Amino acid sequence: AGLTPEQKLIAHSNMSMIENHFAWVVKWWRCRSPGDWVRAARLNLQQALHTRIPNAVLNFAFKLRFKQAAKKVRAHGIGVHNPEEIEEFGQNDLKVLSDLLG
């Protein structure tokens, strides 16, 4: 409420960038290789989901879910770019946020 009109515009544009652009870059990264993501996070799906379903079944379902998410990333439009371009988009967004936050 205490922001100037210019600060409100900056806040709005940054929220829009994060929600409508950078978030899709992150989703693309996560969908690119779900198995690597699980290993990088050191995620034990049985423990995380509090279930006795075998890890092999959970990993399969997890990867299937990420393939569905990858279709959404492509449908959004960011997924049609090559990996180098998408990584550059993300780096540019992070640079803008870094500069803004100081």
C-alpha positions in Angstrom: 0.0 0.0 0.0 2.9 2.3 0.6 4.5 1.9 -2.8 4.8 4.7 -5.3 3.1 4.1 -8.7 6.5 3.4 -10.2 7.3 0.8 -7.5 3.9 -0.8 -8.1 4.7 -1.2 -11.8 8.1 -2.7 -11.1 6.6 -5.1 -8.5 3.9 -6.1 -10.9 6.3 -6.7 -13.8 8.6 -8.7 -11.7 5.8 -10.9 -10.3 4.6 -11.5 -13.8 8.2 -12.4 -14.9 8.6 -14.9 -12.1 5.1 -16.5 -12.4 4.7 -16.5 -16.1 8.2 -16.9 -17.4 10.8 -18.0 -14.8 8.5 -20.6 -13.2 8.1 -22.3 -16.6 11.9 -22.4 -17.1 12.1 -24.1 -13.7 9.3 -26.6 -14.7 11.2 -27.3 -17.9 14.4 -28.0 -16.0 12.6 -30.3 -13.6 10.8 -32.2 -16.5 13.9 -32.6 -18.5 15.2 -35.4 -16.4 13.0 -36.4 -13.5 15.2 -39.3 -12.5 18.2 -36.9 -12.1 15.9 -34.5 -10.1 14.9 -37.3 -7.7 18.6 -38.3 -7.2 19.7 -34.7 -6.9 17.1 -34.0 -4.2 18.1 -37.3 -2.5 14.4 -38.0 -2.5 13.1 -41.3 -1.1 9.6 -41.4 -2.5 8.4 -44.1 -0.1 9.5 -42.0 2.8 8.3 -38.7 1.3 4.9 -40.1 0.5 4.6 -42.2 3.7 3.7 -45.3 1.7 4.8 -48.9 1.3 4.4 -48.9 -2.4 7.7 -50.2 -3.9 10.1 -47.4 -5.0 10.3 -48.8 -8.5 6.5 -48.3 -8.9 6.7 -44.8 -7.3 9.6 -43.8 -9.5 7.7 -44.9 -12.6 4.6 -42.9 -11.5 6.8 -39.9 -10.7 8.5 -40.0 -14.1 5.1 -40.4 -15.8 3.8 -37.4 -14.0 6.8 -35.4 -15.1 6.2 -36.4 -18.7 2.7 -35.0 -18.4 4.2 -31.8 -17.0 6.7 -31.6 -19.8 3.7 -31.6 -22.3 2.3 -28.6 -20.4 5.7 -26.8 -20.6 5.7 -27.4 -24.4 2.1 -26.3 -24.7 2.9 -23.1 -22.8 5.4 -22.3 -25.5 8.7 -22.2 -23.6 9.3 -25.9 -24.3 9.6 -25.3 -28.1 12.9 -23.5 -27.7 16.2 -25.4 -27.6 17.8 -26.1 -24.2 20.4 -23.4 -24.6 17.8 -20.8 -25.2 15.7 -21.9 -22.2 18.7 -21.8 -19.9 19.6 -18.3 -21.2 16.0 -17.2 -20.5 16.4 -18.4 -16.9 19.8 -16.8 -16.5 18.4 -13.5 -17.8 15.5 -13.7 -15.4 17.8 -14.4 -12.4 20.1 -11.5 -13.5 17.2 -9.1 -13.5 16.1 -10.3 -10.0 19.7 -10.1 -8.8 20.1 -6.5 -10.1 16.7 -5.5 -8.6 17.5 -7.0 -5.2 21.0 -5.6 -5.2 
